[in-house]
Amino acid sequence: MFTPYEIRKDFPILRREINGHPLIYFDNNATTLKPIQVINAVKKVYEEYYSNIHRGVHTLSIEATEMFEEALRKIAQFINASIEELIPVYNASQGLNLAALLLTINYLNEGDEVLVSVVEHHSNMLPWRVLSKIKKYKIKYVYPDEEGFITSETVENMITSKTKVLTFTHVSNVTGAINDARKIIRVAKRNGLITVLDIAQSIPHMPIDIKDLEADFAAFSGHKMLGPAGTGGLYIKREFARDMEPVLSGGDTIIDVTLDDIKWADSPWRFHPGTPNIEGFIGLGAAVDYLKRLGLENVRIHEEALMKHTLDKVEEEGLNKYIEIMGTKDLKRRTGTFTFRSSKYSPNVIGAYLDMHGIAVRTGKHCAHPLHYYYGWNEGSVRASYYIYNTKEEIDKMINVLKNFFVSK
């Protein structure tokens, strides 16, 4: 088991002060900080073997290709997938857009139904809404229970003979609610549905075995798991990856082209046109190495302890008189995401006050407007989201600053 105190030295940005206070970074659901191992991996690419991949017989190109493919293979293995099944994308948003586009063009028809959960980040809702207008299929919304969970019973009750696709998030970026993805997907499979899973908020925080979950498609971002921005993956189950026609095309997607015919490359390259973020993916490979050394089971235990400490301190300090917390109190069913609101003060006012004390949180509706409106949190919320380098002492400071804010007002 690791301790945050021993690994904080790996994160140079934590040496910073903000407004005269040591930086406390609680915006990890938005993006994570980068360890020196990732920074050095990217730096080494630029200094030693940067070149384009799959396009040359010269030494630099061969070295860059080998390093990129090794990183992609490592990332695929991290979720128990093969390199053939992992499409390199720039983030989960692009991956989810690509999944929606592939399924719309290859599988969906006018009159079909797609189930989309209300819990979703906009990136897993808007693509389906846009494309449904073109292909004339129907969007049906799956509503969460009072604690923010999507249930298999709700999903099953919504399935009709016209339902073809179910798309939902494994973990909510707002509440931290961990949906029982395996159970939900099995219900969908039993009814013949194709499943798309957003794992952007689960892959940094817990072990993911995509084969065990049985999702057909799954998307994630590298920057939320210690990797560089501009990296991510779209998992496509092998039988889909081999059969689908690409919807984006260009350099590196083909074996040969004539004026009469196209011979597409094998997956994953057939689905990724152009030059990828080579140095970024090599950096993401280093991030995967870092997380594997810590152990995702240990990450989960650490965040659970931080969340318990938060809820205990809120009660101990009487902060629950001033704020309402979103989500379940069952620590086994949520990640380290502390989301709350005040009936008197806007999220931005609270967030700005915390920043004055060096504490970085997210305020607003977190790219999940429909979820906030569904629960009547129309002004949004304040979200403190924890990760491997956060400590109980940092939480104590945040709680004290919040208490001083409300008492002084």
N, C-alpha and C positions, 0 to 999 in steps of 0.2 A: 504493500500500500504506500502510495506517495503522500507527501504533505505539500501544501501550497507554498510553504516557506522555503523549501529546498529547490523548487523549480522557478520561483519568481525571478531568480538571477538570470534565467534564460530569456527574459522578455525585456529588452532594453528600454522600451517606452515606459515601463513602470518606474523608471528613475525620474520621470518628469514630475514637475509640480504644476498645478493648475490653480490660478488665483491664490498663490501662496500656500497651497495645501498639497500633500502627496496625492497623486492621481489614484482615484478609486474607480475602476472601470467596471460598470455594471450594465453595459450595453451589448452583451455577448450574443443575444439572439439576432441582433442586427449584423454584427461581424465580430470576429475574435482577434485578439492581438497575435503577433507573430513571434515565435521563438527565434533565437539567433541561428539555430540549426536550419531553419527554413530560409532566413535571410541569406545565410552563407551559401546555401545550395543554389539560390537564384543568382547570386553574385558570381559564383563559380562558372555558371553557364556563360555569362557575358564575358568573363575573363579568359576562359579556356577552350570552349568548344561550341560557341554559338554559330548556328547555320540553319538553313531550312531543312526540313525532313522529307524523306521519300522522293527527293528530287535530284540527287547527285551521287556520283561515284567517288567524289573526293573525300578525303579523310574527315574533315569537319562535319560534312553532311552525314556520313556514316556514323560518326560518334554521336551526333545530336539525335539521329534516328534511334540508335540503340538506347540512349539514355531516356528519351521520351517514351518509347514503347515499354521499357522496363518500369518506368514510373506508372504508366497507365495499367500495366499488368498488376502492379502492386496495389493500386487503388481498387481495381476490380476485385482482387482477392480479399480486400478489406470488407467487402459485403458478400463474399462467397459467390462471385460471378466470374466469368471468363472475359478475357479482353475482347472477344468477339461480341460480347453482350453489352459492353460499356462504351457509349458514344461520348467522346470528349465534347463538352459544351462550355459556355462561358459562365454559366451560373444556373441555379435551379429554375429561374424564370425562363431562360431560353430553353432548357430541357423540357419544361412543362408545355411551353408553346409548341415545341417540336413534336411532342407526343400527341397533343391535340390535333396538330396539322396532319401528322401521319395517319392517325385514326380517322380523321374526317375525310381525307382523300381516299384512303385504302379500304375503309370498312363501313362508314356511316352513310345512310341514305335519308331522303326526305321521309319524315314521319317517325323516324327512330327517336329514342329517348336516351338522354345522358343524365345520370344522377350526379349532382355536384353538391358538396356539403356547404352549409352556411358558415362553417368554421374557417373556410379557406382563406389563405393569403390571396390577394388579388391575382397573383401570377397563376393560380390554379382555378380561377373562376373566369376572368376576362377572356382568355383565349377561346374557351368553349362558347361564350356568349357571342363573341365576334364571328366565329366560324359557323355557329348555328344559323345565323342570318343568311349565310351564303348557301349552305347545304340544306337548309329548311328542316333541321331536326329540332327536337324540343328539349329544353333544359328543365329538369325537375330538381328542386332544392331539398336536401336532407337536413332537417333541423336537429340541433344538439339537445341533450337533456339539460336540466337546470345547472349541472356542474360543468357543462361544456363538452361532454362526450358524444360522439357519434356511436350509436349502438347497432348491433347486427339486426336486432328486432325491427328497428325503424327502417333500416335499409330493405329488409326482406318484405316489409309491408308495402313498400313503394314500387317494387319490381312488377312490371307487366310483360306481356309477350313482345312489346315494342322496345323494352329497355335493353340497350346494347353495351353501355359503358358505365362504370362507377369510378369516380375520381374523388379522392379525399386525402387529408393530411394524416400522417402517423402521429405527429405531435403538434399541437397548436402553438403558433408563435406568440399568441397573446396570453393564453391561460397556462400553457405548459401541460395541458391535459394530454395524457398518453392514450390514444385510442387503441382498442384491441384489434389491431390491423389484421392479424392472422384469422381471427374469428369472423371479422367482417368480410374479408376476401374469400373465405371458404363459403360463406353464404352466397356471395356474388358468383363464385365459380359453379356452385350447385345449380344456379339458375342461368348459366351460360354467358355471364357477363365478362367483358374485358376490364381489367382493373389497372388504374393509374394511381400510384402512391407518391405523395410528396414526403420525402424523408430528410428534407433540409434541416429540420429541427430535432431529428432523432439521431442521425449518423454521428454528430459530434459528442453525444451524451450517453450512448448505450451501444452494446454490440448489436450489429445488424446482420442477419442472415437472410438475404433476399430470397433464397430458395425455400427456406422455412416459411417465410411470410407468403410466398406463392404469388407475389405481384407480377403482372405482365410487364408493366412499365414502372420505373421509379426514378425520381430526379433529386439531385442534391447540389449544393454549392461548396466549393473548396474553401472559400474565405470564412465560412462559419465553423470550420474545423481546423484552424491554425494555418491554412494554406493561403497562397496569394489570391487576390481578386482576379477575376477573369478566368476562373477554373471551375469545373464541376463535371457532373456525369449524368447521362440519361441511360439507365439500365433498360434494355429491351430483351425480353426473354428470347432465347435462341430461335424458336420456331417463327416468331414474328420478325426478328432481325433478318432471317434468311429469305423470307417471302415478300416483304413489303417493298414497294417502289419508293425510291427516295423522293423527297419533296423539295430539298435544297440540293443544288448541284454546282459543279465547277471543278477546279483543280483538286486532284487527289481522290475524286469520287469514282473514277472510271479506270477500266483496264484499256479500253480502246473505244474510239469514236470514229464513225464514218458518217457520211451525209444520210445514210439510210438506217444506221443501227447504233445502239449504245450498249457496250458491255460494262456493266457496273462492277466496281471493286467489291470485294467481300466486306461484310460488316467487321469493324465499326466504320471503316474509312468511307464507305459509300454514303454515309449519312452526315459526313462532316466536310463541307467544301472549304478549300483555302487553307492558309497557314494557321495552325492552332497557336495557342499561347504556350509555346514550347517551354520557355523558362518557368512559366507559372506551374505547369504540370509537373515538372521536375521538382519544383518547390513543394507542390502538394504531395508528391511521393515522400519527401522528407518529413512533411507533417504527419503522414500516415505512420512512418517509422516512429515518430515521437509519441503518437497516441498509443501505438502498439506496445511501446516500452512501459507506458504508464498503466495500460490495461483499461479497456472501456468499462469493465465491471467496477474497477476502482474509481473511475470518473463518476459513475452513477452513485456509488456509495458516498463520495465526497459531496456531490451536489445535494443529495438527500439530507445529509447532515447540515448543510448550509440552509436549506429550506426549513428544516425543523427549527434551527436556531432562530431564523427570521420570525416564524410564527410564534415561537415562545417569547421572543423579545417584544413583539408587538403587543402581546397580552400583558406581559410583565410591566411594560412601560405605560400601559393604558392608551396606546396609540389607536386601538380599535374604536375609541370614542370619536375619532376624527376621520377615519378612513374606512372604506369598504373594500375588501379584498375579493378579487375575481378568482373563481376556480375552486377545485376540491381541496379539502384539507388532508386527504389521503395521500401521504407522501410516496406511496408505492405506485401511484397512478399519475404523478406529475413530475415534471423536471424542475430545475432550480429557477423558476420564473415567478417573480413576486410582482403581481400587477394589481394596482389599486386606484381608487379615485376618492376625491373629497367632494362633499356636497356644496362647499363654500368657495373653493379655489380651483381655477382651471389647471389642467395638467401642465401647461407650459409655465405657469407661475411657479408651481412646485419644482419642476425640472430646473428652471433657472436658478432657484434658491439653492438647490442641491449642487449645481455647477459652481456657484460661488464658494462652495466648500470643497471643491475638487472632485465631486462625485458625478460621474457620467451615467445618465439613465436615458431611456427613450420616452418621449411623450407624444400624445396624439392617438391615432387609431391604428397605427402599426400595419398599414396596408391590409387592414381587415375591417373595413367600414361596416359591411353588412352584419358582422358578428357583434360589433359594438351597438349598432342600432337595434338588433334583435333583443339584446339584454337591457336596452334603455340607457346605455352609457353614451349618450349622444355627443357629449363633449370630449370623449376619448378617455384615456387613462395614462397613468404613469407606470412604466415597466422597468423593474430592476431584474436583470437576468445574469445568472452566475456561471462561472466556469472554473477551470482547474486551478487558476492562480488566485482566486478570491479567497478571503479569510473571514472567520467569524468576527475578528476585530474590525474589519471594514464594514461589516453589517451593523455592528454596534454603533459605529460612527454615523452611518446613514440613519439609523433609528433615532439616535440622539438629535441629529440635525433636523429630522422631520418633527420630532417632539417639540424642539425649540421653535420651529416655524409655527406650528399650530398654537402653542401656548402663548407665544408673543403676539399673535394676531388677536 
